[in-house]
């Protein structure tokens, strides 16, 4: 059941991401070079935060496992 739900959710996310890419492409094609560079910079800034959050989460998980192993 969970596998089917995950598959359906994944398919919907693919459709939304494709739609967003088309909108970004239309904005870049209708604008000038500075707008395209600004859009690319914005995408890079937004892309950093999920990696930082996941990295911090893994850091605390690994740190807690190391502390647990030292105690035992």
N, C-alpha and C positions, 0 to 999 in steps of 0.2 A: 504493500500500500504506500509506504513512504517513498519507495523508488519511483512509482508512477507519479506521485505528487511532485517529486523533485524534477522529474523529466518534463512535466507540463510547465512547471514554474520556469525551468531553464529555457524552454521554447519561447515562452512569453518574453523573457528578458532579452533573448536574441532579437526578437522583433522590435522591441523598444530601442535597443542600441542601434539597430540599422536605421530606424527612423531618425534618431538623433544625428547620426553621421550624415544623413542626407540634408538635414537642416543646416548643419555646420558647413557643409560643402556649398550650399546655396548662398550662405552669408559671405563666405570667402570669395566665391566667384563674382558676387555683385559688388564687392568692396575693393579697396585698394590694398597695397602691400602692407601698410602699417596695421590695418585691421586684421589681416591674416596673421601677422606676427603676434599681435596682441591676443588673438584667439588661441594660437599655439602656446603662448606663455601661460594663459589662463588654464588651459587643459593640463599643462605640466604641473602647475601649482595645485590644482585639484587632485591630481594623481598622487601627489606626495603623501597626503594625509592618511589614506587607508593603509599604506605601507608603514607609516609611522605607528599607527594604532596597533596593527597586527604585530609589528616588531616589538613594541612595548609589552604587549600581552604575552608573547613567547618568552621575552626576557624574564618577566615575573614568574611564569610557569617553570622555566628551567631553574631559576634561582630558588624557588620553593622546593623543587625536587632535590637540588643539591643540598639544601639545608636539611631536608628530611633524611637523606642518606647519611649525612654526618652525624645526626642524632642517633640513628639506628646502629 
